[in-house]
Amino acid sequence: MAARWTGALGGGMLAGCAAVGQLDQLPEGQYRAIQTNEATLRQALPPGRPLYARQQGDTLFFRADSLSPAQAKWPSLPAFYRLRPGHHVVVAARRFDLDVFTIPFKIRPSRGGVPLQLNTNFNAALYLGRRLDFYHLTSHQLLGGRRQPVVRTTGLGYGLFTGLGSSLITPDFTRQQAVTEYEGFVVHAGAAAIYDAHIFNLGLAIGADHLLGPDGRSWIYQHKPWFGVLFGLDLN
């Protein structure tokens, strides 16, 4: 049931979203079968089946990967499959993810008599996590009968981040301990869920800040949770 749900999610998300990232071809490597509407492949590629795949032009080459005794009863994989218009194959790969993000804003809940805050100070973070990349492969019919392979990709992930930033420090934010207003230096850490469309990375985060310096002891947001958005580039 879980495999079918994942297949429907991955296939529907990719097939229905034209704005996802697009690749020249599928990276060669190990994958899991997710979904296909091709009759010749449907029986040979049940959801979750491991396989090794590579692409050459509009042709996919398959090899069964790490077959267990339980998997041996599955039909043999075809040696190759030619992408056709109107038909698609969706495969997925898991990997570790290392990204550098900016945090455009942080939302701080009301605390110490100070109302809900929206902070837009400079913040950067290094993110490390796990991700699941979906690849939707099909082809378009061009003039003259030639077929153009199309590979769309998107990724979902989760992980932890840490980084550096700044925050406005005032007497009201420090129980009247700060003698002036200034930009304080903070170290932050937290967890995030990431969406990667190959062109950009976007994430929702929850984290906490540690203000450096003597005012950290009286800062009302010290080690208190905030909510924010991550935006950045994929280093992989």
Salt bridges, closest charged atoms under 4 A:
GLU38 OE1 - ARG84 NH2 2.64
GLU38 OE1 - HIS87 NE2 3.90
ASP58 OD2 - ARG82 NE 2.86
ASP97 OD1 - ARG95 NH1 4.00
ASP97 OD2 - ARG131 NH1 3.34
ASP133 OD2 - ARG95 NE 2.86
ASP133 OD1 - ARG131 NH2 2.54
ASP196 OD2 - ARG131 NH1 2.74
ASP209 OD1 - LYS106 NZ 2.99
ASP209 OD2 - ARG108 NH2 2.59
ASP234 OD2 - ARG95 NH2 3.28
ASP234 OD2 - ARG131 NH1 3.47
